[in-house]
Amino acid sequence: MELRFHHGGVNVPDLEQAITWYREVLGFELERTFEIPPANAKVAIVRNGDLRFEIFCKPDALPLPEERRMPITDLNTCGNKHVAFQVDDFEATIIELENKNADIAFIVREDFGKGCFIRDCAGNLIEIVEEPRS
């Protein structure tokens, strides 16, 4: 079985706010929207190049618990942790994220690689990584 990454997804309380955030901060463009009536959810698919991301909005969803908003404390809960996007130049990316007032939760600069965790407009963790040069 050969698998290829198709998309990641998050749930947010405000779909329009999230679409705007993913466009302005990470450069995603809206590809399409649809609804899932049995779940009472609205969905947006956003795209950046070949990368797609799915954003759900369910009006009665519970808010993200505070401990899930930090990379270290999030490890105390089983389940999916985050999605990671790779960049070629982490230092340039972190400057761009800071200039866009991104909510930067954690920065790593180690021999094994550079990266950071940011929070989207709903507090969901997103990792930005640069692979170390061999």
C-alpha positions in Angstrom: 0.0 0.0 0.0 1.5 3.3 -1.0 0.1 6.4 0.8 0.4 10.0 0.0 -0.6 12.9 2.2 -3.9 14.4 1.1 -4.9 17.0 3.7 -5.0 17.9 7.4 -7.9 19.5 9.2 -9.0 21.5 12.2 -12.2 22.6 13.8 -12.8 26.3 14.5 -15.6 28.4 16.0 -15.7 30.9 13.1 -15.2 29.7 9.6 -14.8 33.0 7.9 -12.3 34.2 10.4 -10.3 31.0 9.9 -10.4 31.3 6.1 -9.0 34.8 6.4 -6.4 33.8 8.9 -5.1 30.9 6.8 -5.0 33.2 3.8 -3.3 36.1 5.5 -0.8 34.2 7.7 0.0 31.1 5.7 -0.9 32.0 2.1 -3.8 29.5 1.6 -6.5 30.3 -0.9 -10.1 29.1 -0.6 -10.7 26.2 -2.9 -14.3 25.3 -2.0 -16.9 25.2 0.8 -19.6 22.7 1.5 -21.8 21.6 4.4 -22.2 18.3 6.2 -25.9 18.4 7.3 -25.8 15.3 9.6 -23.0 16.9 11.6 -24.4 20.4 11.4 -21.0 21.5 10.1 -19.7 23.9 7.5 -16.4 23.1 5.8 -13.8 25.0 3.8 -11.0 23.5 1.8 -8.1 25.8 1.5 -5.0 25.2 -0.7 -1.4 26.4 -0.9 0.2 24.8 -3.9 -0.3 21.1 -3.7 -1.2 21.2 0.0 -4.8 21.2 1.0 -6.2 21.9 4.5 -9.7 21.3 5.7 -11.4 23.7 8.2 -14.6 22.6 10.0 -17.0 24.8 11.8 -19.7 23.3 14.0 -21.6 25.9 16.0 -22.0 23.8 19.1 -18.5 22.4 19.3 -16.7 22.5 22.6 -13.8 25.0 22.8 -10.2 23.8 22.5 -9.0 23.1 26.1 -6.2 25.4 27.3 -3.7 22.5 27.7 -4.1 21.6 24.0 -2.8 25.1 23.0 0.8 24.5 24.1 3.0 21.9 22.4 4.4 20.6 25.7 1.2 20.3 27.6 -0.6 18.9 24.5 1.5 15.8 24.8 -0.4 15.0 28.1 -3.5 14.1 26.0 -3.6 11.2 23.6 -4.9 11.9 20.1 -3.8 13.9 17.1 -1.3 16.6 18.0 -0.7 19.0 15.1 -0.1 19.4 11.4 3.4 20.4 10.2 4.3 22.5 7.2 7.9 22.4 5.8 9.7 25.5 4.7 13.0 26.0 3.0 14.2 28.9 5.1 13.0 28.9 8.7 14.7 32.2 9.7 13.0 34.1 6.9 9.7 32.4 7.7 9.8 33.2 11.4 10.4 36.9 10.6 7.5 36.8 8.2 5.3 35.2 10.8 6.3 37.8 13.4 5.6 40.6 11.0 2.1 39.1 10.5 1.6 39.0 14.3 1.2 35.2 14.3 0.7 33.7 17.7 4.1 31.9 18.1 3.9 29.4 20.9 7.3 27.7 20.8 10.6 28.0 18.8 13.2 25.3 18.4 16.7 25.8 16.9 18.6 22.5 17.4 21.1 20.3 15.5 18.2 18.0 14.5 16.3 20.9 12.9 14.6 24.3 13.3 11.0 24.9 13.7 8.2 26.6 15.6 4.7 26.0 16.7 2.1 28.7 16.0 -1.5 28.9 16.9 -4.2 29.6 14.4 -7.1 32.0 15.2 -8.8 29.2 17.2 -5.7 28.1 19.1 -5.0 25.0 17.0 -1.3 24.1 16.9 0.6 24.2 13.6 4.2 23.3 13.3 6.6 25.0 10.8 9.8 23.0 10.2 13.0 23.3 8.2 14.8 20.0 7.6 18.5 20.2 8.6 20.9 20.3 5.7 22.9 17.1 5.3 
